[in-house]
Amino acid sequence: MGYYLNPEDILDLYERETGKPYFIDKTEMLLELIPLVEQRGSYISVTRPRRFGKSIAAAMIGAYFCKGVDSTHVFSCLKIAKEKGYTAHLNRHNVIYIDFSKDVSHCDSYSQYIGTIERRLRRDLRKAYPDVDIDENDSMGAILRTISLENRNEKFILIFDEWDYVFHRDYFTTADRGRFTAFLGDLTKGRAYVEMAYMTGVLPIKKFSASDTMNHFYEYNMANSIRFSEYFGFTNEEVDELFQRYLEQTPSPAVSREDLSEWYDGYHVERKESIYNPNSVVLALIENRIGGYWAKAGEYDELKDYVLDDTDGVRDAVMLLVAGEPIRIAMDEYATTASVLESRDEILSVMTVYGYLNYFDGHVRIPNAELRLEFDKIVRTAPRFNGSIL
């Protein structure tokens, strides 16, 4: 048990979530992952906007598979326990779980950042495999391969949360980001020790023109991927369940079921029902008040600036969106990795990746009242708009 290798606190992290009053059981996702682990060599990347349950899912996966804990008391009360043989993989696997955004706030350079992560993982591996001669000059992928070869083909499940952290910090250069994806590729690509690699973040994996280091991951996003869609965000049935709990435990309910639909629904996935923003639903029920709860990240101001500057006529598009008109675009989710956005469709695509717009059937729309509130603020800020469409 270590910092990244079979960490004990992964169970505490997930168990804390299960004890919350508006927890929704998503453990049926494990039924889709278990066969992938058994097949070995599966590479999964789930990308969703912030606050859509990505980290909770990653913690659930780690708590279920990790051999560093005993999570029977947690999972025996959840949906997965109803499945025959669910204990066959319960706490039976080596798990390397890294949240790339945690415990690195002291770092102000890429070398310090990646050095901190590698140092912690090396320490874990030395402690767990004291008989293996770990060469300090070897890459992490080479070290794990050596451990696997010297320990009867030892296998690992790799879980990477917030994989795209380096893309959201100004002090990381383009070259740093390339080195980071090379680091991830070295850990995962063509490695026989990988039972499954599961990665999650906001941004899609950039397919660098000069590199194929990450092309072994299969991406599941909200715009065009059906699989796993019901496990990120809340479905109608789940919001019904939460609303009933809310009515039972709130002395003077001030939120209606219709309010929740109007304000937080509207994220469509390919050929599936729409999904609710889970963070906002939960906060509205806890606070007993409808409103805008989705905490804005740094990219909000950047995107707002593109609208206010009217890059490629994007302000007219925003006017139509606020008026309730869908807009057809050529979706370009990889525009999120561009340093400068130059076209209307790039800007709207990035807004979609970050969750400010919803993409469905070739069009983008403002998904709900919560986001319409934010776009209204932009409209009121821009002198040319003058609030004329409100």
C-alpha positions, 0 to 999 in steps of 0.5 A: 500500500502506497501513495499511488500503488494500492492506496488505502485512501481510495476506499475512504474517498469513495465511501465518503461519497456513498454516505452522502444524502444524494448519492446515486449508485453507479456501480453497474459501470463495473459490469462493463469494465470487468470483462475489459480487465479480463481481456487485458490490455484495454485502454479507456478515456472518458471525457466530460465537462467538470462536475459530471462525476468523473472523479467519483467514478474513478474512485469507485473503480479504484476502490473496487479493484484495488488489493490494498483495501477491503471494500466488501462492506461498501460494495455489498450494499450497492447494485453491483453486489446483486450480480453473480460472482461480483467478488471475483475481482473485488480487491484482487488487483494491483491498482496505480491510481494517480490524480494528476491535479492533487498534491502538486500545488507547490510545483511551478515547473514541469520538471518539478511536477513530473519529478514529484509524481515519479519520485512518489511512484518509485518509492511505492514500487521499491517498498512493494517489490524490495527484491527488484533492482530498480534503476533510477535512470529507467523510465517508469514504464521500464521499471514496471516492466522489470517488476512484472517480468521478475514477479511472474508477470505481475499485472496492474490496473492504471487509473489516471484522473484529471489527466489533462491538468497540464493543459490548464496551467499556464506555466506548462509549455507546449513542449511540456505537454508533449513530454507529459503525453509521452510519459503517459504513453510510456506507462501504457502503450504496448505494455504487457503489465497493463490489465486496463488503463482508465483515464478521465478528464475534460479535454479529449486526447490530442492526436499530435501530428508528429506523435502517436503516443496516445492513439491506443486509448479509445475515447468516450465523450458526451458528443458522440459516444453511447457507451458509459453515457449513463454513468456520468451525469444523472438520468431522469429516473435518477433525478426522480429518485433524488427528488423523492428523497428531497421531499421526504427530508426537507421541511419546506421544499422550495424546488419543484421537479419541473425546476430541476428539468428546466435548470439542469437537464439538456445534455444529450448524448448520442441516441440516448436521453438527455443528462442532468448536470449532477453537481447542480442538481445536488446543490439545488436540493441541498440548498433548497433553492434553484440557481446557478451552481456550476462553478466557473473555471478559468476557461470561462473568462477566456471563452467570454473574451472571444465572444466580446471580441466577436471573433469570426462573428461569434457574437451573432451565433451567441445571440441566436443561441440565447434566443433559443435557436440551435446552430449547426456547426462542424464539431472540432473537439480538438480545438480545446488544445489550440492556443488561439481559437480562430473560427466561430465553430472552434469557439463553439466546439470548445464551449461544448467540450467545457459543458457550456453548450450541448452538441446533438444531431449536428447542432449546438444549443444552450442546454438549460436555464443555468447556462442560459443565465451565464450567456445572458451575462455575456450578452449584457456585457457586450456593448453591441448587444445592449440586452436587445434580445432579452 
